Amino acid sequence: QVQLVESGGGLVQAGGSLTLSCKASGIIFTIGDMGWYRQAPGKQRELVATITNGDYRNYADAVKGRFTISRDNGEKTVHLQMNSLKPEDTAVYYCNIDRMTTHRGPQYNIWGQGTQVTVSP
């Protein structure tokens, strides 16, 4: 069974940094685009950053210049380095893989369980 397991969330003061990690487990042959999304209380889930298999990166305007997404294909892991954090970055952060090839065939739109990031003023 394929799973995405996130780690690295927590409580940090404004201006601080956190690094989120997401590791895919299971028998996986190929992974497509990987990304991070977030959902604040009372708001819709929104894109934070994505990275393609060719390392093309896309960021939401709100995090450009502060967050960096990276991936390690050998470890089936995607990271999100978050610097200069602001209270408005407080949300549950979700890892996503848009498609992967597994021993059970292709799978699409796979989500992690989410990790809480709280930024205090």
Steps between C-alpha positions, in 0.01 A plus 500: 500500500637841401506768765631853537633580846570861593720628779656821624202711600481683828482832678739780411519873559456746219823538307604144576552200276367149461567220256224261401573159351276249327607147418314262274504139611405186313606335176530806276665509160452859386375822657362799314453850636532543876361789695392662822160650570360659813165560661440761766191487725192612311683520169534281193807291438751695291815426309828589669761357263549225245802339339504291185709195424730734309537729804284781364365686802182699539413710806198685627558875499457509879806280558735600218842590629433340840425134426706251300374166373737216415477129428717192531380244248718223640346547845150569356494812717397860456605779735373850569746741659303786654683816607381836630178342615198722564189443712300478177701190406320314781318204347495125457750418227432207267736316272371396157619286211301546182578156355720201567556155358485222757501121503120526494501731199464878470364708786392863482462794738645346814491701823680481830323528833610857562730665751418806709712813471426774750679836488460722804525881475 
